[in-house]
């Protein structure tokens, strides 16, 4: 090519009649041609070494994005990553050495194909066959090395999730077209498509692993319908761990029931029971209620006509120190009779306004998804006001409860959660409670963990505050006394909370070890204790 160019220049410029201007023009054209050729050759080599931005489709019209960013945890562990893989393909009509192909396929895939089975495929009318999808590196290497006509590797790019079920609800998964369908893959899809830098989440794989392991064990031990766990940094709002069981395998979506994909901490509502006494006590303190209440007998709630509309009778479920208890003692001993009386002493509209203040009346549109809408009373009559005081007659998601109680105990600020790693800084959020009342609530929660049935959540070396809850479930509009929801919400360290944890077991059953009992003290509390025992060294290392 270059010789031809030089010949043209030589003959065009030779002879006495050659014009200087013509020579210059021809040289200019020649050098432009050379320059363009160099650019073309360089680009060709670049594509050969680095590839284009397209890969062969996985199946049908699937289209994978080559540069989808990784997802990593707060410590850099990979949670999701695109990896090159390949399918082993067979085109029977192109095969020349039938015996060699049949032997090699059987050698590589001994449990999938016998030699005779491969020969039958070769004798069939089929034009194309996927012998093995997502073949291993070793399997693909053998196919490539053999160089047998008709037997090839179809290179594809797959999204892999090294932690599999551990983060299935949080990380989510992508579809055949590479688009995020659930979890962080969906929420941050634009970022993952447009960037090469990893998306770093606030979650800690080590903490998540401990919580997952203990919740799985508890779910099996107590034969629970489901189990949930949430751990949040009380000050930054970072979610450190989020577990919802049952779960699913993000790399094999078809293996598990579609219902397993429901992230219950945000998408399911429950009557959360006595943890609501934290709010009831806060309202009493805000409204200056200091008196003691008589709790030795069942409390009758009367309607406007003086008729008994409901009776609160939980006095046998605990042993009060005396017949009259203060507001603080009613929360300490988790007394429904006392809680109901406090609620009815509150000014009209107090509960509605307070729940609105801490967002227990609306769906939460969070950074990483929207929650279900709470089910609140249609009217706020005496019965509703009394039962809501101890967490009945109102259903919220576990996420609602975690965030609301966190605002009660972190100094009074409502902080929205995040899935993205943050640096520690000043506490910021919506002021929903005074710092003084928040401090008083923490003192009661410390006593609950030190003096009551919540003792099994205690861990040596750190002060933990908490509140238990056991709520009889409402099935088809009626209370089923044989089905409970149990929960424990903890804060630590109590003096200046850095973390808030919530553990929930749905319909746990009594065991021989629990003497047939199925209240929170016998399942949710010890489960939380085991989780804390495993994660505290990691949180404060």
N, C-alpha and C positions, 0 to 999 in steps of 0.2 A: 504493500500500500504506500509506504513511504518512498519506495524506489520509483513508483509511478509518478509521484509528485516531483521527485528530483529530475526525472527524465523530461517531464513537461517543462520545467524551468530551464533545463539545459538546452533543449531544442528551440524553445521560444526566445531564449536570450542569445543564441549563437548567431553569427553572421553580422556583416557590417551594417545591415539595415535595421537592426533591433533598436527599438525605442526605449529609452530609459524609463519613461512613465509607464509603459506597458509592463515592463519588468517589475516595477515596484508593486503594481496592482496585483499581478499574479502571485508575487511573493506573499502579499497580504492575505489573499484567499487561501494560500497553502497553509500559512501559520494559523489562520482561523480554523481550518479543517483539523489540523493537528491538535489544537487546544480542545476542540469539541470532542475529538476522539479520546483524549486523555481523561476528560470529565466523565464520558460515558463508561470507559473502562474502569475508572475508580469506583463509580457508583455500582457497577456490576460486581466488583470484588467485595464491596461493602455488604451488598445484599447476600452474597454467597457466604460470607463469614457470620453475619449477624441475623440474617433472615429478614423477612418482611413483617409487617404488622398484622398478618393474617395466618391462620392455621387452618388445616382441614377441619370441616365440621365433624362433631361427635356423631350425630345422627340426624336424619331429616334435614331441616333447615337451621339446625343449631349453629350458633355463631359465638365463639369464645373470644373474650377480650384478653389479649396477650399480657397487657400491662396492668391488670387489676392488682391493686396494692395488697400487701399482706395485712393481716390483723394480728396484733401482738398484745400481751397483757402488760401490766405496769412494770414488770421486770424484764420485758423483752422476749418472753417465751412466745413462740408462734402458735396462734389459735386458728388461723386460716391462711392458706398459701396456694398459689397456682403452681402446679408442677407439670412437667412434660411427661407424658405417658404414651401408650400406643395400643392399638388393637391388632391382633393377628388376623389377617384376612386371607382368604383363599379364592382364587379365580380358576375353577376347574378347567375351563376351555384353554387356559394358557399353560397348563401344566405339561411338561415334557417328560419328566422322570417320575412316573406314578409311584413306583416302589419307594424311591428315596423320600418323596413328599410324605407318603403314608407313614413310613418309619419315623421320620423326624417329628411329625405332629404327635404321634403316639408317645415318643420319647419325652417331648416337652409337656404334653397334656395327658399323662397316662390314665388319669381318673375320668377324663372327659371323652376321650376317643381311643378306640382300639384301631389296629391297622385295617381291619376289615371295614370298620365304620367309615374311615377316611376314604377307602377305595369305593365304597358305595356312594359317597358324596361326589367323588370324581366321575362316577358313571352316571350321575343324575343329570338333569337338564338345568340345574341351577347355575347361574352365571357368576354369582358372588355370595360368599359366606363369611360371617364373622365367626371365627373359631374361638377367639378369646378376647373379651374386652378388658381393658386395663391390665394388660399382661405385665408381668414383673420385668425388671431390668434384665435378669438372666435369661428369661424366655425370649425377650426381644433380641438380645444379643445373639442367641443361637440361630434365630431365623435370619437375621442380617448376615451372619457369617456364612450360612449355608448357600446363599445366593441361588436358590432354586426358583425357576420360573413358575409364576402363578401363586407363590407363597410370599406374602409381603407384610410390612408393618405400616399401619395407618397412624401417623403421628397425630396426637391430640394433646390439648392442654386441659388438665382437670383441676378442680378446686378441692383441696384436701384440708381436712380438719384433724390435726394430730391428737387433740384432746377428746375427739369424738363426742360422746354423750355428756361429758363433763360441762361443756358450755353450749349444748345444743340450742337451748332456748335463747340464750343471750347473743351468741354469734350468729345463729340462724344458718341459712344455706342459700345457694343460688340455683336458678333453673338451668335448663339446657342451653339457654341463650346467654348465660353468664350474668344475668341480672339478679340482684339480691331479692329474695322472696320473703325472708323472715329475719328477725333479729337485727343485729348490727349490719349485716350484709344488705338489708333493705333500707334501714334508716340512713346509713352513710353511703349508699350506693353511688351517688355522684362523686363523692370524694374518692372512693375506691377505684372508680373508673378513670378519673382524671389525674390521679397522682401515683407516683411510684414510691414515695415515702410511706412507710407502714402507718396504719391507723392504730395508735396506742390507746388502749382502754384502761380504765381505772381498776379493773378487776385484777386479783392476785390469784394465779393458778394454784399456789400452795394452799391458800386459805379456802379457795373453792373446793379443792380436793378433800380437805378435812371435813368441810360442811357436807359435801356430797356423800362421803363415806358414812358419816354418822347418821344422816337423814335416811340413807338407804337401809342401814342397819335397823334404825328405829321403825321404819315403815314395815320391814319384815318382822321384827320382834313383836310389834303391837298389831300386826295385820291391818295397818291403816290404809284407807282408800287413797290417800295422797299425803305428801309431806312437802313443806316449803321452808325456806330459810333466806333471810336477808341480812346483810351486814353493811352498814353505811358509816362513813366518816362523819361524825356529828357536826363538824365545823366546816368542812369543804363541800359536803354533799356527795363526795365520791362514793360510788357503790363498789365495795371491795369484794363481795361475793353475793350471788343470787342463784338459788337452786329451786327448781320445781320438779317434783316427781309425781307421776311417772314422766319419763323423758323419751327421746327418740335418737336414732343414729342419723346424723346429717348427711352421711355419705351413702346411706341406704334407706331413703325415706319410706319405701314401701314395706319395710320390715315391721314397723310399729303402727298402731292405730292412729288415725288422724287426730283423735281427741287428745293424744299425748302431746301434741304440739301446742296445746293451750298453756300459756304461761300464767298459771293461776295466781301468783302474787299480784298481778295487775289486771287479769281478765276474769277473775271469779270473785264474787262478793260473799261475805259470811257475816253472821252475827258474832262479833268478836268477844262478847262476854265481859268479864270483870276488868279488863284493861281499860275500859271506858270509865272506871272509877277515878282514873287519873284526871280526866276532864271534869268529872263531877266535883272532885275535890278542888280543882283549880277554880271552878266557877264559885264554889262556896267561899274560898279565900278572897276572890275578887269582890264579892258582894258583902264581905265583912261578917260572915256567919261564924260565930264563935261558941254557940251553945252546944250542950250535949243532948243526945237523943236516946230515948228509951228503946232498947232493942231486944228485951227479954221475951217478948211475945210477937206473934205474927202481926204484920201491919195491914190494916184494911184500908183500901182506897175507895172512897165514896164518890159517886157522881153528884151532879148539881141538885139532885132530888134527895140526897142523903142515903141512897141505896148503895150497898157494897158492890162495886164494879170489879174489884180484883183483890186478891190477898197475897201479900209477899210473906213467905214463910220459910226462910232459910236458916232459922236460929239453931237448927240441929246440925248444920254443916260445919260449925266452928264452936269454939269454947271461949266466949268473951270473958274478959277479966272481971267485969261487973255489968250490971244491967243498963247503965248509961255510958255511952261512948261519945267522945269528941269527934269532930270532923276528921282529924288526922287518924284517930284510932279506927274509925269506920273503914277507911281505906286500908289501913294496916291489916285488919282482920277480915277484909273483903266482905263486909256485911251488907247484904242486899236490903234488909229492912231499914238500916240506917241510911243507905244511899237514896232509897226512895223518898224518905222523909226530907233529906236535904234538897232533893230535886223539887219537891213541892213547895219548899220554902223560898226557892229562887223567884225573882220577879218574872212576870209573864214575858215570854219572848227571849229569855236569857239563853236557853239551850240552842234555839234556832240561830241566834246571832253568833254564839260561840262556835258552833259547828261550821257556820259559814266562814268565820274568821280563820279556822284551821283547815278549810277546804274539804270538810267531810260531807258536803252536800252536793258536790259536783265532780264530773269526770276530770281527771288531771291530764292535761296535755303536756307530757314530759318530753324532754330532749330525746329520749329513746322509745317513745311510743305513748299512746293514749290509754288510760285506764278505763275500766268499766265505771258506769255511773252508780254511785251509792243508792241504796233504797232507804229513804227516810220516811218518817211518819207523814201521812196525808194531813193529819190534824195533830195538834199538840195539846191533847186533853190530859187530865190527871193520870190516867193509866199509861199513856204514851210517855209522858214526862218521867214517871216513876221507873218504867222498865228500861227506857233509854239510859238512865243513870247507871245501870249495870250491864249495858251492852246488849240488850234484847230489844227487838222492835226496830232496829236499825242495822243495815248490812253494808259493809264497806269492804274494799279490797285490803289485803295485808299491806300493800304499799301505802294506801291512805293512812292506815294505822301507824305504820313506822314513822312516816313524816310528821304526823300530828303529835305523837308522843315525843319525838325528837325535839320538836319546837317547845314542848313543855319542860324539857330537862336540860337543854343546852344553853339556857340563859334567856329563853323566851323568843327566839328568832326562828321563823319558818324558812327552811332552806330547801330549795328545789334540788333534786338529785341529779347527778351527771354520770355518764359512762366514760368520760374522758379524764385522763390523769391530770391532776392539778397540783400546783405547788402550795404548800401550807401558807396561809396568810390570815389576815384579820377576819373575824366572824362577820359575815354579811347575810342579810335576809330581811324578811318582813317581821316587824315587831308585833307579836301576837299575845305576849304575856310579859309581866314585869320580871325582872331578874330576881327580885326578892321572893316572889311566889315560886319561881322555878327552883330556887335553892331549897325552899321548904319542901317541895315535892320530891326532890332528890333525897332529902333526909328520910322521908317516909319510905321511899323505895329501897334505901339502904337497910332500913330496919326490916322490911319485908324479906329481903334476901338473907338477913342475919338471924331473924327470930321466927319466921313462919315456915310453911311448907316449901318455900322456894330455896331452902338451904342447900339443896343438891346442886344448885348452879354456882355455888361459891368456889373460888379458886384461890389457893394460897398466894399471897404476895400482892394482891390487888383487890380493891374494894369494888364490889359489883352491886348495883341496885337493880330492882326488877319488879315486875308485876305479873302474876299468873292469870289465866282465864280458862274457864271450862264452861262452854255454852252448849245447852241441849239444842240439837239441830231442828229446824223447822222443815218438815217434809210434806209437800202438797198442802201448805198452809197450816199444818198442825204440828205441835211439838212432839218429837219422838224422843222419849226419855232414854232410849237404848242406843242413841247415836249422838256422840259428842264431837265438838270441835275443841281441841285443847291448844293452848298457846302460852308462850313465855316471852315477854319483852324485857330485855336487859340493857343497862347503860353502864359504861365503865371508861375510866375510873370515875367514881361518883363525884368527887370534889370538883373535877373539871372534865366532864365527859368528852372523850375523843371518838367513841364508837357507840352505835346503837345497834342491837341485834334483835331479830324477831324470828322465833321458831314456831311453826304451826303444824299440827298433826290433825288430819281430817278423818274422823271416825275410827280412832284407835280402839282396840279391844283390850279387856283386862287379861292378865296372864297369871300364871302361878306365882311368879315373882312379885306381882303387884297385888296379890291376894284377890284377884278378880276386879280390882278397882281400875278405873279408866279416866281419872281426873288428871289435870295438868301436872300436879305434884308428882304423879307416878310415871309420866312419860315425857311430856314436853320439857319439864324442868331438868331431869337427868340427862336428856338428850342435849340440851343447851350446855350443861356442865361439861359433857364430853367434848363438845365442839370448842368451847372456850379453853379447855385444857390443852387442846391441840394447836390452837391458833395464837394464843397469847405470846408464846416465845417468838412467833413469826412477826406479830404486829409491833412488838416492842424490842426487837433485836438491835 
